[in-house]
């Protein structure tokens, strides 16, 4: 009897050890896979040390390849959010190629005062609307919606009311000047934040050896290239590729039922919104 119990105990211990090894291997594999995916993302958005049109074309082609993969085949209500998030993450990575990965999303405040009119494309504003619905309180959602609507009305009536559009308060900004949807903030806002982070790492201007690109020009070229690549693929897919003024487009995205799904089907959801400049 004792021998039998010892054998059973040994077998049980062996089974437990085998299960533990399998779990450990699975976790290790998953961690390795996540690391591999992260490394692929970083590598994909690691820009060459190029300037001018070479850098612009690189950013455009990189964005176009990613957008093309996202837009091919069946599109869902999540397509806009996923596409915008991937391009935004990649763009900020490309804007700060020499900054540690964990520092690229360091939260920095916008300048004092209003940001004026900001341009957004449909996937961007749909991502922002999704973030507001799922991440912010009802009170904050109502505040953003109300201010965006007020701004949109003022912009629409600026032919009859004299005011400086650049002084409009951004509806997404909190009292400390930090964007309330920082993770989903528009592409147009990212060069400013990237330049601030670069400055904190002493990368604002070129080094004596010329290897570090001049950051203001670098980040703006990345922004322009990503935008051009996205426009190209949206037009190719038969989707809305216009650039809209943020306030009016945000109100529409928040007020329109199933806006993301309808946009993915090719509907002109933002037809009544003011174009950006």
Long-range contacts (C-beta under 8 A, 24 or more apart in sequence): 38-101, 41-89, 41-90, 41-93, 42-93, 42-101, 44-90, 45-90, 45-91, 45-93, 45-94, 46-93, 46-94, 46-97, 47-94, 47-97, 47-222, 49-211, 49-213, 51-213, 51-214, 51-217, 51-218, 51-221, 52-221, 55-213, 55-218, 55-221, 55-222, 55-225, 56-221, 56-224, 56-225, 56-228, 57-225, 58-225, 59-91, 59-94, 59-221, 59-222, 59-224, 59-225, 59-226, 59-229, 60-225, 60-226, 60-228, 60-229, 60-232, 61-229, 62-90, 62-94, 62-225, 62-226, 62-229, 63-87, 63-90, 63-91, 63-225, 63-226, 63-227, 63-228, 63-229, 63-230, 63-233, 64-229, 64-230, 64-232, 64-233, 65-229, 66-90, 67-229, 67-230, 67-232, 67-233, 67-234, 68-233, 68-236, 71-233, 71-234, 71-236, 71-237, 71-239, 72-237, 75-264, 75-265, 76-261, 76-264, 77-258, 77-260, 77-261, 77-264, 78-260, 79-123, 79-260, 79-264, 80-122, 80-123, 80-126, 80-127, 80-260, 80-263, 80-264, 81-123, 81-126, 81-127, 81-130, 81-260, 83-123, 83-230, 84-123, 84-124, 84-126, 84-127, 84-184, 85-127, 85-184, 87-123, 87-187, 87-226, 87-230, 88-124, 88-127, 88-184, 88-185, 88-187, 88-190, 90-226, 91-187, 91-190, 91-222, 91-223, 91-226, 92-190, 92-193, 92-194, 94-222, 94-226, 95-190, 95-191, 95-194, 95-198, 95-218, 95-219, 95-222, 95-223, 96-194, 96-197, 96-198, 98-201, 98-203, 98-212, 99-197, 99-198, 99-201, 99-203, 103-197, 103-201, 104-197, 105-182, 105-183, 106-197, 106-200, 107-178, 107-182, 108-178, 108-193, 108-196, 108-197, 109-176, 109-177, 109-178, 110-170, 110-173, 110-177, 110-178, 110-179, 110-189, 110-192, 110-193, 111-177, 111-192, 112-177, 113-167, 113-169, 114-166, 114-167, 114-168, 114-169, 114-170, 115-166, 115-168, 115-169, 115-170, 115-173, 115-189, 116-164, 116-165, 116-166, 116-167, 116-168, 117-155, 117-165, 117-166, 117-168, 117-245, 117-246, 117-247, 117-276, 117-277, 118-170, 118-186, 118-188, 118-189, 118-245, 118-246, 118-276, 119-186, 119-188, 119-243, 119-244, 119-245, 119-246, 119-276, 119-277, 120-186, 120-187, 120-188, 120-243, 120-244, 120-245, 120-246, 120-249, 120-250, 120-276, 121-187, 121-227, 121-230, 121-231, 121-234, 121-241, 121-242, 121-243, 121-244, 122-234, 122-239, 122-240, 122-241, 122-242, 122-244, 122-249, 122-263, 122-269, 122-270, 123-230, 123-234, 123-263, 124-184, 124-186, 124-187, 125-186, 125-244, 125-246, 125-249, 125-250, 125-253, 125-270, 126-253, 126-259, 126-260, 126-263, 127-184, 128-172, 128-181, 128-184, 128-185, 128-186, 128-250, 128-253, 129-250, 129-253, 129-254, 129-259, 129-260, 130-184, 130-260, 131-181, 131-183, 131-184, 132-180, 132-181, 132-254, 133-254, 135-181, 136-180, 136-181, 140-180, 141-254, 143-171, 144-171, 144-172, 144-180, 144-250, 145-171, 145-250, 145-251, 145-254, 147-171, 148-246, 148-247, 148-248, 148-250, 148-251, 149-247, 149-251, 151-247, 152-245, 152-247, 152-248, 152-251, 152-274, 155-245, 155-247, 155-248, 155-274, 156-248, 156-274, 168-247, 170-246, 171-246, 171-247, 171-250, 172-246, 186-246, 187-223, 187-226, 187-227, 188-223, 190-219, 190-223, 191-216, 191-219, 191-220, 191-222, 191-223, 194-219, 195-219, 238-266, 239-263, 239-264, 239-266, 240-268, 240-269, 240-270, 242-270, 242-275, 243-275, 243-276, 244-270, 244-273, 244-274, 244-275, 244-276, 245-273, 245-274, 245-275, 245-276, 248-273, 248-274, 249-273
